[in-house]
Amino acid sequence: HFSLWNFLSWALTSALFLAATSAGFSEKGLKQILLEKLKLPDVPALQMTDLENLVIPENIRNKYMSMLERHRVKRRASPSLAGILRGVPGNAGKLDTTRQNLIFDMEGRIPENSEVTMAELKLFKKPLEKKHLPSRQAQRPVMNARVTVYWVQPQDNGTNRTSLIDSRLVPIMESGWRNFDVTQAVHFWLKTKLTWTQYWIIEPAGYQAYHCMGSCWQPKSLLHHFGYGERSCAVVESSPLPMMYLVKKGNYTEIEVAEFPNMIVEKCGCIMDNAAVI
């Protein structure tokens, strides 16, 4: 489920929208790819004790959020998926004056032989009541409030782990729906966690790497007259994966952030001799 930390007036209506497709994915080789990009011979030998009293510095957190935001901006600019979105209504439970839990029943929501390619959390912000309007007499009236969405993962020991999904400023004078990209969280629900990432990868807690597969039309004129090879299905557009991870340096552990290019497949196409043909 999700935890919403906010300082605004939100309607209790929330919904999770899923875009499903029959495209396949594969995580084979993901471990080796990460090790090569980090220039590591093997997964760091980290224990639970390495995480005790671990505090993520503000500059590291801000750097990671900046990388996530760049990725979200790109996704928002993509063609709308409104026509194929499947809605999942949610239940909201208030934790305190600034936090709410949002719970979604995912049982039977994903059609068989389908994979989720995009998921959005939609929240409706109610108009601000007059008694809560900022005072005109204030020298610096508050015009925005921060809304932060966490993804809550129950642990085996009974505790919860929270992973930051999105955090943004919202104008307090406006009302209407607000969308949050929660694709990676939904992917984690649908996949078994990779055990070798435990204690090593802090964010994101789940990852789904798509691959391209399928048949391509073979134009005979190009194959025979110009000597080109056969066209094949391959990645023609990809995006980076921001990651926050631990690095063991002697007797102490450091937190680092990096953006790994070409980790998420965004678009597939047919290529001929390494040249994309759309």
Secondary structure, DSSP 8 states (H G I E B T S, - for coil): -EEEE-SS-EEEEEEEEEEEES--B--TTHHHHHHHHHT-SS-----GGGGTT----HHHHHHHHHHHHHHHHHHHTS---GGGEEEEEEEEEE-SSSEEEEEE--TT-S-TT-EEEEEEEEEEE----GGGS--TTSSS---EEEEEEEEEEE-TTS-EEEEEEEEEEEETT--EEEEEE-HHHHHHHHS---GGGTTTEEE-S----B---------HHHHHHS-----EEEEEEEEEEEEEEEEEETTEEEEEEEEEEEEEEEEEEEEETTEEE-
